[in-house]
Amino acid sequence: MGEEGKKDDADYKRLQTFPLVRHSDMPEEMRVETMELCVTACEKYSNNNESAAKMIKETMDKKFGSSWHVVIGEGFGFEITHEVKNLLYLYFGGTLAVCVWKCS
């Protein structure tokens, strides 16, 4: 019984290692690049959401111009105004949510 529970946990964690896009209106190329950046930052700073958000924001500012905002966390709600074709909201790792948007 104990081994079966461990196997189920391992399967769940393996299934949750990819980003699940909840909403996006970004162009395909920008969305894929942003998703890869979010995964990299969340894995690099797995215990520090603030550092991960800072890394994502600074990289997005360099690649796609300034005024990017990033929120990373668990159990938050939001209502934002953003530029059209500049929003990505995804889940990563089962419980972590990432919201990236541009607002100038």
N, C-alpha and C positions, 0 to 999 in steps of 0.2 A: 504494500500500500504506500509506503514512504517513497519508494522509487518511482511509482507512478505519478505522485504529486510533484516530484522534482522534474520529471519528464514534461509534465504539463506546463510548469513554470518556464522551462527552457524553450518549449515550443512557442509559448506566448511571447517571450522576450525576443525570439528570433523573428516572429511575425511583425513585431513592432519596431524593427530597425530601419524601416523606410518611412519617408514623410508621407502623410496622408493629407492631401490638399482639400481643405474645407471650402474655400472660395478663392478665386483669383480672376482678375480681369487683365492681367499682364499679357503681353505678347509671348508666344511660346518660347522663344530663345531667352528672353529676360527671365521668364518664370523658371525654366530649367536651371539657369545660372544661379538664380536666387535660392532655389531649393537646395542646390549643392552647397552653396555658401552657408545656409542655415544648418544643414546637417554637419558640416565641417566644424562650425563654431560650437554647436551644441555638444558634439563629441569631444572637442578639444577642451572646452570649459564645462564639463558635465556637472561640476559642483558649484559653478558660479554663473548664474544667468545674466548678471550685470555685465560681466566681461564678454560673454557671448554676444549679447545685444550690442555692446560697443564695437566689437569686431565687425559684426554685420553692418551696422550703420556706417562706420568709416569706410568699409569696402564699397558699399552701395553709393556713398557720396562721391568716391573717386571714379567709379565706373559709369554711373548714370546721372551725375550732377548732384547738387546739394539738396537739403531739406528732406532727407529720409528719416523716418522714425521707426523704432523697433521695440516691441514688447514681447518678453519671453516669460512664461510662468505657468502656474497651474491654477485653475479655478478662477478665472477673471472674466469680466464682461466688458464690453466697450461699445461706444458709438462714436464714429469718427467721420470727418469730412476729408476726402482725399482727391487727388488728381485722377482723372479717368485713365485707365490702363496702367495703374501704379499701385495695386493692392495685392497682397498675398497673405492668406491666413491658412496655416497648416498645423497639423498635429505631428509630433515626433516622439518616439520612445514610449508610446502608450498613454502618458499623462501630461506631457509637456506641450504647450501651445505656443506658436510663434506667429506674430502679426507684424508684417512689414508694409509700410505705406509711405507715399510721398505727398507732402502737403506744403505748398510754398505760400 
